[in-house]
């Protein structure tokens, strides 16, 4: 297995995109038009294949916690997800996370670099700590996190690189 496909750490942005795409395509549940447009521009089939073949997927606890906040956001004029839709989403998410064998890891605030915490926040700073601890690649679209990972020589994959891997040899 190449370094690009060994048990990566996933950031909230790519995990949320993946879960929303899977939920929408599997259940037909409506999602915000702006999110539908965003997802249609991403190589989601390539990401799905990558996640399936790179198990287990890693994340600090912070990543899953951030998903809740993202489900509460809405675009002006779009309906809020409430009640049964949100409950269905979380039931679905649990099963998807089991499928990709998500392994959550504690990263304590005392382990975080003070400057990275101040500039990136606890989730991204914990991703860096976990990437160094596990010596693995980070999946993210976040420019600030990519820059910080590059400075620390932590390999990063974004949608473009995942698509390249998929096209080279279907993952």
N, C-alpha and C positions, 0 to 999 in steps of 0.2 A: 504494500500500500504506500503510495507516495505521501510526502508530508502534507500535501494539500487535502488529502482525504482521510487523515487520521483523527478521528474524534474531535472535531472542531468546537470552538466556543462560539455560540451564536449571540449576537446583540439583539436587543429588543426590536429594532426596526425591521430586520429581516425576518425574525420569528413572527412578529405581528402580521407582516405582509403575507407570509406563508399560511398562517392560521386563518386569516380572513379569506384568502383565496380558496383554501381548501373548504372552509365552511360554506362559502358562497357557491362553489361549484358542486359540492356534495349534497347540499340541502336545498339549493335554489333560493335561500333566504336573501332578501334584498339588502344591499349595502349602499352607502352613500355614493352618489355619482362621482364625486371627486376621488373617492377611494377606488371605485371601479376603473376610472380612467388611469389612475396611478398604477394599479395592478396590471392593467392590460399592456403597459409599457415595459413590464419586467418579464424576464425569462423564468416564469414560475415552474414550468415543467422541468427545466434544468435544475432549479433549486430543489424541487421534490426528489428528483433522481439522486442528486448529490447527498441530501440528508438521509435518504434510504440506504445509501451505500457507505456512509461515513459514520454510522452508529458506533458507539453511543454519542449523542450530541451533548455538549457540556454547556453549562451556564451558571453564573452566580445566582443566588436566590433573588437578587434585585431584579433580574430580567423578567421573571414571571410576574413579580409584583407590579412592574410597570405596565404590563398588559392590561390590567384592570383600568388604569387611568386612561389608556388609549381607547378602550371600549366606551368610555364615558364622553369622549370628545365628539363633537358634531360640527358639521358645516352649517352655516346659516341656511335656514329653510329646510334642512334635512331632519327627519324624525329622530328622536332619541331612541336608543335601544333600551327597552325596559322589560321587566317581568319575564314572560316566557321566552322571548327572543334571546335575552341575555343569558337566561338559564340554559337554553338549548346550546348557545355558543360555548358556555363553560363545560357542559357535558361533552360536547364535541372536542373541545380543546384538550380535555383530559385524555381522551382516547388517542388523539393525534400525538400528544407528548409521550404517551406510552409507546406508540408505534415507532417514533424516532429515538426511543430509549433515552429521553432527556434525563441527564443526571445533574441535579442541582447541587451546588457547593456553597458552603458558608465562606464568606470573605468578611472579616471583621474590620470595622472602621480603623482600628489601631494598626492594621496591616497596610492601609492605603497611604501612598505618598501624599504629603500635605498639599503640595502644589498641584498634583494631578486631581486630587479631591476638589480643590478650590476651582480649578479650571474646567474640569470635566463633569464633576458630580460623582456621587457614590456608585452609580451603576457602571459607568464607563471606567472609572478608576478600579473597580473590582474586577472588571473584565481583564484589565492589564495584569493585575496581580495573579489572577487565575491562569492567564495565558503563560505567564512566566513559570508558575508553579507546575503546570501540566506540560509545558514545552510544546504548545500546539498552535494552530492557526486560528485567527479570529475572523468570523463572518460579520461584516458590517458595511453599511452604506454611509456611516457617519464620518464626515470629513475630519473633524477634530480628533476622533478616536483613531482613525487611520493614520493621521500625522503622528500622533503620540506613539502608536505601535511601531511605525516605521523608525522613529528615533530610537526605540528600544530594540530594534531588529526582531520584532514579532511579525511573522508573516500574516498578511491580510488578504482575504478574498472578498470581493464585492460581486454584484450581479454580473458584471462584465467578465470577470475571471472565472466565475462558476460556469457561465455560458461557454467560455473557451474550453474549459475542461470537458464539458459535456459534448461539445462538437468534436474535440480531438478523439475521444473514445467515449461513446455513450456510457456515462457513469453507472 
